[in-house]
Amino acid sequence: MAEKRDYYEVLGVNKSASGDEIKKAFRKMSKKYHPDLHPGDKAAEEKFKEVNEAYQVLSDDEKRQRYDQFGHAGVDGNAGFGGAGGFQGGFDMGDLGDIFGDIFGGGFGGFGGRSRRNGPRRGSDLSQYINLRFREAAFGCKKKISITRNEKCDECGGTGARKGTQPVTCPQCNGAGQVQQRKQTMFGFSNVISECPNCRGKGKIIKEPCSSCRGTGNVRKNKTIEINIPAGIDSNQVQRISGAGNAGENGGPNGDLQLIFNVKPDEIFRRDGYDVYVNLPISFVQAALGATLQVPTIHGIVEYDIPEGTQTNTRFRLRGKGIPVLHGKGNGDEYVTVTVEVPKNLSQNQKELLREFDDDKNYVKKKSFKEKMKDFLNS
């Protein structure tokens, strides 16, 4: 049999370490070597047993004093693990429960599970999709929506018991919501704390259930509520309404209502963040001679002067004519792209007049392209 290592060395502390320092080291080493974090690793399992054995001695003042005086001989048979014999002494279940909770996010195998269902519990959240027209999203609005949620039963006041009666303390767990059982674990036999099967962890038993809620304390109801939608909201953004979700249990608060928005597209405007984009068709004459345009914005019609010779796909900017900033100040901008529409179905006279303008000197890009073509052909 291999010689046992010094317990202080096992935990990585010096002989003058305080009880808190020993406990802290034990937590750290237990999490480091826990077998569930190293499945199939026999070395890690042995390390884990060694750490627990050391802690069972050094955390007990009497055992620690004997160990300091006589070494391993002074505590043989009293350590937490005795080789293949399993548990020889009592584990601090609170310590183990905390450690397993750190590792697994809750009680492990029933060890020290401290969550109780008989305390106040917050209600669950609800989600609902809301369709908005373009301008409703841009400027905000009020809407009435219908939701179905759990509400506290008016008949029993949320207790779940028939009117005039009250839930009684569970006789099996005495209201604790948990029971202790002796079970075999991977390290031998131990006392394991688990949810009380009689009251399902609530600590209370309803002998005469309420007829309205059937003992749940909550009932499903359809509710119409009015909501204020802020200006500037956009698709896939969420607005949370505190306390408008499902009712809590055992006096706990209601959950929240989450509104998820979908903004329908507009026939004229396109949105990108807080900016708005518009394509504005203009005539050949307006582009050639310049004009004062009537430009649509979400805030109304504005006038804008374009110079003569304006080319198609020219874009100009209207500052502050975009979407209001959500929960902020000011607006985005509007970007207007003009597209020159070529006339159709011209009369013979109109065609003749246009041909008079078909001179290369009137078309900068056309003239430049012809020069480039000439150079290309002569090369």
N, C-alpha and C positions, 0 to 999 in steps of 0.2 A: 504494500500500500504506500503510495507516495506521501511524503512528509507534507503536513499542512503548512501553508504560508502564514506569515504573521497577519493577523486580522487588520491591523492598522495599515499594513502595506496593501492588503486586498482592497480596502476602501480608498487608499491614496491620501490618508490623513496622518498627522503626527500624533504622538501619544498624549499631547496636551489639548487635543481638539475638544471643542465644546459639544454638547449634545446636538445643538442645531447644525454644527459643521458636519457631524457624523451623519445626521439625517439627510442633509443636502447631498453629501457624497454618495450615500446609499441610493437616493433617487436617481442621481446621474448615472451610476454604474448599473443599476437595475434596468434602466431604459436602454443603456448601451448594449447589454448582453441578453435582453429578453428573447427567449426562444421563438416567439411568434414573429420577431423581426429577423430571425435567422433560421428559417425552417430547415430541419435536417442537419443543422450544424451542431454536432455533439460537443465540440469545444466551447461554443457559446453557452450551451445548456449547463455545462459544468461550471463555467465562470459565473453564470447566474446563481447557481446553487451556492457557490463559494461566497459570493457577495452577500446573499441572504443569511448565510450562516454567520458571517462576520458581524453583520448588523444585529442579529438576534442577541449576540453577546455584548457588543459595545454599546448598544442602546439601553441595556439594562445595567443600572448602577452597581447592583450586587455582583452580577456576572462579570462585569468589566473589572471590578476590584479583584475578584478571584483570578481573572485572566492576567491582569497586570502583575499579580504576586506569584502565580504558579504556572502561567503559560497555558497551553492547550490542556494540560493535565488537570487544571483547576476547573475546567468547564466541560470536560468530556461527558457526553450523554445529555447535555443541557442545551446544546446549540440547536438552531432552528432546523437544520438538516442533519441527519445522522447517516450518511451514505445511502444505502439502499433502503433504509428503514423509513424513509419518508419524513413527515413532520413529527418532531419529537417535542416541540414546544409550541406555544401559541404565537401566531403571526399578529402583528399590528394591522388589522384589516383596514383601518382608516388610512394608514400609510400606503398599503398596497392599492387600495381603491383610488387614491390620489394619483399614484404612479401609473396605474393602468389607464386611468382617465386621461392623463397627459399623453400616453402613447396612442390610445385608440379613440380619444374624444368622448369618453363616457365610461361607465362601469364595465369591467372585464369579467365575463363569465359570472356575473353576479357579485364580484368582489366590491365591497364598499360602494355599491350603486346608490347614490344619494338623491337622484332625481325623484320627485314625488308628484303624483298626479292630483293630490288633494289640495294643492296650493292654487292660487290664482293663475290662470293661463290666458294669454292674449289670444283673441280670435284670429282666424286666418284672413289673409288679404283676398280681395276680389279683383278681377281684371275685366275691363270692358272696352271694346273697340268703338270709336266714334268717327263717323264720316262727316267731313266738313266741306262746304263749298270754299272756293278760292278766297273770296272776300271775307267769309266768316273767319277763316284762319288768319287772314291779314289784319283785320281790325278787331278781332275778338267778338264774342257774342254770349248770350245766355241760352242754355238749352235744358229742356226737361228730358230726363232719361229714366227708363224703368230698369230696376235691378231686382234680383231675387237673392235674398240673404237670410242667414240665421239671425233671429232676434230673441231676446230674453222672453220666455213664456210669461204672459200676463197672468195666467191662471195660478201658477205656483210661485211666481216671482223669481224663477230661475233655479229653484232648489231641486226640481224634478220630482218632488214628493207631492202627493195629493194635498189639496188645500186643507189646512187645519192640522197637517202632520209635518214632521221634519225627518230628514235622513238621520239614521242612528249610527253610532260608532261601530265599526267592524269588530266583532268579538275575536276574530282570528289574529288580527295584527294590532288591536287596540288603537286603531286610528293612525298608525304609522304608515300604512300603505305598503309596508315591506315585511317580509318574514325571513327568519334565519334558518337555514337547513344545513345539515352536515352532508357534504357530497365529496365524492372522490374526484380529485383534479389531477393534472399532469405531475404534480409533486406529492401526491398522497391524499389523505383526507383533510378537509378543512371546512370551517363554517362559512357558508356562502349566503349572502344576502340577495334576495330576489323579490320581485313584485308579488304582493299578496294575491293569490288566486281567487280568494273569496270576494274581494272588493275591487279587484283589478287595479290595485295601486291607489285607489281614491281615498281609502281610509274611512269611507262612509258607505252605508248600505241603505237603499231605498226599499222599504218594505211595502209601501203602498204608492205605486207610481202615479204621477199626474196623468189624467186621461187626455189632456190636450197635447202634451209633449212626449208622452209615453216614457217619462222618467229622464229624458235627456236634458231638460231645463231650457231648451231652445226650440223654436218653431220656425219653419220656412215661411217667409212672407214676401209678397211682391211690393216693392216700394218705388214711388216716383219722387225723384229729387231734382232740384234745379241746380245747375252748375254754371259757374262763371268761367268762360274760356278766355284766357288772356290773349291780347293782340300779339301777333308774331309767331304763334304756334305753328309747327311744321309736321309733316308726316313722320311717324315712328317716334315722335316725342311723347313723353309720359307726364301726366299730371296726377299727383297723388292727393287724394282727399282724406285727410286724417279722420279715423273713427267711423268711416262710412262702410266698412267691411263687415264680416261676420262677427256676431257677438262673442265675447270671451266666456270663459268658464270659471266657476267658483269666484266670481267677482272680478275677474280679469278684464282688461280693457278690450274694446272692439278692435278688429283689424282695420286696415285701410282699403280704400277703393282706388285702383290704378286705372286711369283713363289713357288708352293708347290711341293716338289720332292718325287718321288717314285723310289727306287733303286731296280732293278731286282736281284734276287738271282743268285749266281754263281755256276757252277757245282763242283768246287773244294773248294772254300773258303767260310767260314761263318763269318759274321761280328758281333761283339758285341761292340758297341762304336767305339773306335779306335783300338781295338784288332782284330786279325784275327785268325780263328781256322781251322785246317786242319787235316783230318784223313788220315794217310799214311800206306797202307798195306805193310808188309815186309814178307819175306819167313821164314820158320822154321829154315833154315840153318843160315840166317842172324841174327836171334834172338839168336840162340844158340852160334854161333861163334863170333858175333860182326861184324860190317861192317861200311863202309863209305856210307852214304845214300845221294842220290840226292833229296833235299827237295825243292818243289816249294814254292815260295813266290810271292807276288804281285810285288816285285822288281826284280824278276828273280830267277834262280836256285842257291841254296847255298848247300855246303857240310856240313854234320854233322856226327860225329862218335858216334855210339852207342856201348856200351860195350857188351861183350859176356854174355849170359844169360839174355838178355833183355826180360821182360815179356810183354804180350799183354796188351794194354791200358796204357802203360807207356807214360807219357807226358813230353815233354821237351820244353824249351822256347827259342825263337830267338828274342833277344832284338832289338827294332828299325825296325823290318821288318813288322810292321802293317800299319795302315792307317795314312796318314799325319793329324796332328791336325788342325782342321778348324780355320783359321785366327790366327794360333799360330806357334810354333816351335816344331820340332821333330815329331816322329811317335809313334804309339802304338806298341805293340809286336805281334809276331805270336806264337801261341801255337800248337805244333804238337803232335798228339796222334798216336802212332804206334799200329797196330793190326796185330797179327801174323796169317798168313793164313796157315791152315793145308793142306798139299799136297793131291791130289786125283790121282786115276788111276796109282798107283805105280806098278812097275814090281815085280815079285816074289823075285828077288835078292835085290831090294831096301827094300822090306818088311823085309827080313832076316837081313839086315844091321841095320835097325831101331830097330828091336827087341833086338839087342845086347846092345842098349842104354837104354832099358826099365828096368832100375835098380833103385830101390827106392832111393839109395844114390845120384842119379843125380837129384832128384826132392824133394826139401826141403818141399814144401807145401804138396805134396802127402804123404811124409814120416810122417810129423807131423799129418796129418789127420788120417792116419792108426793107429798111436799111440793113438790118442784120441778115435778112434773107439774101440780099444782093451780095453782101460780103461772103456769105456762105457759098453761093453759087460760083463766085469768082475765085474762090480759094483752091 
